[in-house]
Amino acid sequence: MPYPCDYPGKKIKKPLPLTKTSMLMSQSSNIPLPLPGSPKDGDRLNAAHPNAETLHLLSHRRSTVVKDMREPGPSEEEVGKLLTLAARVPDHGKIGPWRFLVFRDSARARFGERLAKIFTQKEPAADETRIDFERERFLRAPLVIGVISSPVPHPKAPHWEQIMSAGAVCQNLLIAANAMGYAAQWLTEWYGFDDDVAKILGLSESEKVAGFIYIGSTDCQPLERRRPSLTTRVQFWTDPKSD
Ligand SMILES: Cc1cc2nc3c(=O)[nH]c(=O)nc-3n(C[C@H](O)[C@H](O)[C@H](O)COP(=O)(O)O)c2cc1C
């Protein structure tokens, strides 16, 4: 039986009632879904995809905090499909100004060793518990996908647009992971901005971490959180100049 995720500051005493739909749609299942194929260059595609389940996912999508993730993670085939789906974002000029760093299996622990070393150099007073936490960061989920923003000089695609395309990749990953039955969270944390970590990740001067997308199974149900109000954020533009 799924339990409510324990968010700091929220005291939940009993599990939330689960509707049949939310049980089916919100939890990871070990039954692999059939993965969709990919179109070939030049195939004619549908301009719209009316689909109630997609709308349900978008209106109920919620991150699961990484501490609530567990094995199993996506299979090798699912990882391949996740990357293919993630890469299917608008990119002005067809330049794909991003790339992926995939951390699975022992690569997660290996990265953790390097991270713990860097952390200890920066924080020599840190105690063992904290250093172990750094060492185990990528072991919190079975799969971590680093999305790297790799903008290039381009005559038509401004730098800002190329960065936004990397953000769209991250969001696609969250959606695709959820639709495959996995929990996901987009994190950057301190190591997403650290120059020494950037070196061990092999980032060039012009590259930045757009996000580390943690993906895994979960037993818990995230709670809905307050959403930004649209009241102050939406205006239907009218021309202030009436001539
Ligand atoms: C670019 C980016 C970086 C983020 N980095 C962190 C982070 O380092 N730590 C954190 O607790 N949440 C971080 N978040 C927020 C979570 O990923 C998550 O979106 C949020 O906690 C819950 O919102 P949701 O359920 O609508 O996804 C980040 C979000 C974005 C967009």
The ligand as an ORCA input file, in Angstrom:
! r2SCAN-3c Opt
* xyz 0 1
  C      16.512     23.845    -12.318
  C      15.951     23.304    -11.052
  C      16.808     22.935    -10.032
  C      16.314     22.435     -8.846
  N      17.188     22.089     -7.866
  C      16.725     21.695     -6.687
  C      17.638     21.398     -5.630
  O      18.844     21.491     -5.790
  N      17.104     21.015     -4.442
  C      15.734     20.907     -4.238
  O      15.311     20.562     -3.150
  N      14.868     21.157     -5.234
  C      15.318     21.558     -6.436
  N      14.432     21.821     -7.452
  C      12.983     21.645     -7.208
  C      12.488     20.207     -7.363
  O      13.027     19.583     -8.466
  C      10.973     20.097     -7.548
  O      10.642     20.663     -8.759
  C      10.148     20.732     -6.495
  O      10.638     20.452     -5.264
  C       8.715     20.191     -6.510
  O       7.970     20.654     -7.525
  P       7.113     19.691     -8.481
  O       6.486     18.623     -7.666
  O       6.150     20.570     -9.151
  O       8.100     19.108     -9.476
  C      14.916     22.302     -8.660
  C      14.053     22.666     -9.693
  C      14.549     23.167    -10.871
  C      13.594     23.564    -11.951
*
